[in-house]
Amino acid sequence: MSKSESPPSSYDLHDVKTSSVLELTTNEVMQSKEKIRQKNAPREGKLKTSDLGALIHIIKSSMGSGTLAMSYAFSNIGLLVGVFGMAFVALICAHCTHILVKCSQELCYQRNLSSMSYADTVESAFKLGASRRFSHWSKFMRALANFFLFITYYGVTTTYVILVATSFKQVIENHSDVSMDTRWYVLILTVILLPVGIVRHIKFLVPFSAMANVFLLIGCTVTIYFCVIDMPPLSSRPMVVTITRWPLFFSTALFAMEGIGTVMPIENSVRKPANFLGCPGVLNIGMAIIAVSFVLLGAVGYIKYGEDVKGSITLNLPQDVSAEIIKILVALAILLTYPLQLTAAIEVVWGGVSAKFSEENQDKGYYLTRALLILGTVLIAIVLPNLSPALSLVGAIGFSGLGLLMPTITELVTYWDYISKPCGVTIIKAVILVLFWAIATVSGTITSVQEIIAEYHIS
């Protein structure tokens, strides 16, 4: 069979050995169909998630503090370029998420497993793909994947803490004589974060995500309403700004769009993995909803507030009762998403420390580790309580590596023996994605660090 530029399915990898698919015997075809059926067979277990539950989780995993930062992102690139830039980022992120899940399902089939984590997928690709010629890199690549996972989602949960504390600070101090530093609100928030963040199983988080989606939908809808009231003309906002500010847009957009670290735990928990990919598929529906929401909120918020837009658009809303109710609802939505985002970080840490606890103390050890991680997000938020530069830095370092670099490399290695080299479409696509990752990481990191230095007057 000639090599195909479309990464092959398990049917291609394991069954198509002749020069043409048409040459397969009826028996071979039936065996191949049976293998595909086994690969996509429903997973058993009471804690498995439905397609609707998975869709809710996917939407919620990407629609958090990053959603509210899209107007800030537009201010760093301009209105017209922002619309096309967001569409581009959405397409890239959706594609990279899709190829990672596809590789995971293929590698699960090869290893006869029902599910694998993000790091398991990367490691297995290097162990099993490319005729095992890259197997000596498997441990390093697993460690790199875990590094990106941890700093990304631990950074996300930290920005959640900052956003919730800042929102409550605005509301409380607008109706009282209290005046405290944001850090005190972060510390007080610990009382709520510990019981909310300690929830372990993703199935039990579905009600939290559903409530968060409702709160965020209401919050975003009313925020758009506030933005369109007395909205200035489009001509008052630049269609494009200086290119030196573009890295902040892409860093923030990657932060907002990328839920790839939580996609693998979600995919692993679904009852029917065959419904997760495909057309339309749970993943594609979720990513489409997310992309449209980001463009709409980003554009109207930037048109309304221009260069004065803050790291979260809700912080620009007027100081009246209706606007403050929205701030509270959005803050609660972010708070209810906190345990889902923390799950991606805890998987990395727990994989490294679980062996230090005896068999009978595994549950106690898990909850102790999770509690310590929650307290860690509080401490970091106290040290860096400004939302915008922290958000961009996490996007530049973590999400670009997690959402662009690792899926691209994983696909290359998994299907290395079945793609055209050296100038096939898959190779060219991989080179473009890696270049985009390098530019986004370097430029975004430099720009974000400069913002942090200016914000805290670090000499």
Salt bridges, closest charged atoms under 4 A:
ASP15 OD1 - LYS35 NZ 3.39
GLU34 OE2 - ARG37 NH2 2.58
GLU106 OE2 - HIS14 NE2 2.93
GLU106 OE1 - LYS39 NZ 3.56
ASP120 OD1 - ARG142 NH1 2.56
GLU123 OE2 - LYS127 NZ 3.62
GLU123 OE2 - LYS139 NZ 3.08
GLU123 OE1 - ARG142 NH1 2.87
GLU173 OE2 - LYS169 NZ 3.09
ASP181 OD1 - ARG183 NH1 3.28
GLU267 OE2 - ARG43 NH2 3.19
GLU307 OE1 - ARG245 NH2 2.97
GLU324 OE1 - HIS175 NE2 2.26
ASP363 OD1 - ARG200 NH1 3.14
GLU411 OE1 - LYS429 NZ 2.81
ASP417 OD1 - ARG133 NH2 3.25
